[in-house]
């Protein structure tokens, strides 16, 4: 029997035909290639071309050991821009690829939207109709906020969606005595609680806009080194682990096949089958969701869950969301649709704490997005501009009633890496999908009825990709010093350990470790120290700026020399290409 084997040369030629010419250029060179490092930085890494590995069968006998050549022992080159993409930030793919990948971005963020509404709306006294309206509102504002961020914010291909960080503060407000003891119909309690959340979100948005537009966040980014960036960029995604596999385990017969299929399609089939590189590489998420969703429909129709407990039925069945029947055919979300907001000092301080934690997590995600879009490191002034517009987005969220604030979507950042498409145009089309399905509620409700374990399976892979972007910055650091090891490991360890303690304490006692008569103080402490990225950022930033900072070699060991030229907007010409405002607005709103 003869077996046809696709060689590396055939696969390389196929990939070369698919890959478009690089348009992200600087001085005639492709944007994904690194610029020559400074002499001081070359002490860490030397730019040496990598040698391709010879093709071998997976189970072929190991050949005899050949002498190791000196050039094989050279460390891997450091790169200012990630070169593993097919389309970078300014390279739009063909329209069919753009539309398919954009729809997958909408599909991925839809899971977070449904989870947020599923957790909060029942606690407020709302039913299926209120839940459907809240999901439509979140989707509509996500599309608007994404367009604002892509056009006027950082200009990175980042999807701005609802954030899990606000859930703790929102729940603390919802279960406070003045709302729990509210005497009236459940709908009246829902509206009253919603108006209080709206007022708190508006103040939280003003707080974040002030931090961004007044340049406070620019100072933070200016002193951020690659060593300090690693822990909180990594934990911005890794800290969400409890939304991943625990959600898969709620319906293992649906979640586990989705996880296995996604890994097989995206990481194996897309590389072994050249003709299937588009289906399995670009469309791995869509193909996985379709297959497992059909499988879940078959199980539901066959009565596999008729005798199961209500929790299992809610997670596994495809007809238990109640959204399709409750969603209106056409509805336009508008400001103050639930009434005028109510401003309470305690609620506002609680939501401001969540806004601060979300600010740090969103910063980590945006750093990861800059990596997976093929762009250079984001200049501090551009970061401040993006955070300011994120504050504007949270104000809009509060006006319309989305229950939580907006932040850069971690799962969509991972999708950039999985599809190898970091184009800005794709995210713009994705935002249009969000707006369309929010206006025509029945169509959006059909997709929102996908079982949540399928989304959790997607998160297992997408969160992992986002966390890996933080580890990329280790290439600039000297890992052979105890200072680097201490700052890196203590930040990662405590960034996971402290929030885990806060979660276990609250699960056991019903309240957080901070339990005083002041609701605002309790929520501020519990929210900040329940966020892995926030704890890691505080520790890494303070230790990196204070521990042995006077030593002459520390500046080089922490990777500062590689990113120093990006600390000012004008020091590198690529910053103008990637982050300049459109429509000639940079002339009126210059970046520093």
C-alpha positions, 0 to 999 in steps of 0.5 A: 500500500502506498501512502501519499505524504505531503512534504514540507516543500508542498506545504510551504508553497501552499502557505506562500500562495495564501499569504499576501504581501506584507503591507505593514512596512517601514522603510521597505521592510515587512512590518513583522520583521524586527528592526536592528537592535541597539548594541546594548540590547544585542548582548541578550539576543542576536538576530540569526535566521532560524534553520527549518527542521527536516521532515520526519514521520511522527514515529520514524526511528531516531537517526544517529546523533550528528555533531551539534554545530555552533550556529545551532546553539545560538539563542532564538532571535528577539523580535519587536513584532510578532511574525507568525501572522498571515495578516497584520494590523494594516493588511486586510485579508480577502473579503471572504476571509474578512467576513468569516473571521469577523463573524467568529469574533462576534460568536466568541464575544457572544458567550461572555455577553450571555454569561453576564446576563445569565448571572445578573438578571435573575438576581435583579428579579428579571425574567427571560424578556429582561434578559433578552433586552439586556443581551441586545443592549450589551451587543449594541454597545459592544459594537459601538464601543469597538468602533470607537476604540478602533477608530479613535482609541488605541486603533488596535484590532481589539473587541470591546465587550462586557467585562467579568471584573464588574460582576463582583461589584454588581452582585454586591450592589444587587444583594445589598439590603436596600434592594433585597428588601425592596417591596414590589413586583420583581420587574419593579425591583429589576428596574430600580436595581438597574437604575442604580447600576446605571448611575454607578457605571456612569461615575466609574466611566468618568473616573476611567476617562479622567485617568486616560485623558488627563495623562495619568495612565501615560505615566504608568505605561512610561515606567512599565518594563517588559519584566513588569508587563509579563505577570499582569499581561499573562494573568489578564487571561490566565486569571479567568481559568474558572470560566473555562474548564469548570464551565466545560465540566457542567456538561462534559458530553458537550464541552469536552468534544468541543475542546478536543475538536477545536484543538484538532482542527486549529492545531493539527488539521490546518497544518497537515491538510494544505487544502483545508488550511482555510476551513480548519485554520481560519474557520476552526471556531465556526466549524467546531461550534456547528458540529457540537451544536448539532450534536447537542440538538440531537441529544436534546431531541433524543431525550437524553436530559429529560430525567436529569437535574435542572442544573444539568438541563440548563447547561446541556439542553438547547431549548432552555435559554428562553431567549428565542421566544422572549426576544423582540423581532426588532428593537433599538436600545436607547439611553435611559431606557429603564429610567433615569439613573440613581446615584448612590455614593456607596454604589459608585465607589464600589463600581469605581474599584471594579473600573480600576481593576478592569483598567489594569486587565484591559491594559494587559489585554491591549498589550497582548493584542498589539503583539498578535496584530503584528504591531509594535509596543503601544506608546504611552500616549496612545495607551492613555488615549485608548483608556480615555475612550474606554471611559467614554464607552463605560459612560455609554454603558451606564446610560443604556444599562449594560449591567457591567462596564466595557473592557478589551475582550481577552477571548477575542485577543486569543482568536487573533492568534488562532486565526493568524489574522490581526487585521483592523478591518476584520474587527470593524466588520465584527462590530457591524455584526454585533450591531446588526444582531442586537437590532434584530433580536430573534436572529441574535437570540438563536445564536445566544441559545448555544449551550454555554459549555461550548463557549467554555471549551473555546475559552480553554484555547483562546485564554491560553493564547492570550496568556502566551502573549505575556510570556513573549516579553520574557525574550527581552529579559535576562532570565539568568539573574535572581532579581528577574526570577524573584519579581517574575515568580512572586508576582505570578504566584501571589497573583494567583494565590491571593485571589484564590484565597478571597474566592474560597473565603467568600464561597465558605462564609458568604462574604469576602475577607473585608467585611465591615459596615461600609459596603464601599470599603468591602467591595473596593478591597474584595474586588481589587484583591480578587483580580489576579491581573491587578494583584500581579500588576501591583506587585510586579510594578512596585518590585521592578521599580524599587528592587535593586534599581540602582544597579547598573545592569538592572536596566538591561536585565529588565528589558528596558533597552528594547522598549525604550524607543517606544516610550515616545510616540515620535522615536519610531516611525512605525508608531505613526503607521499603526497608531495615528488617528484617521481623517487627519485628526492627529494634526489637531490631537497630537500624541506625545 
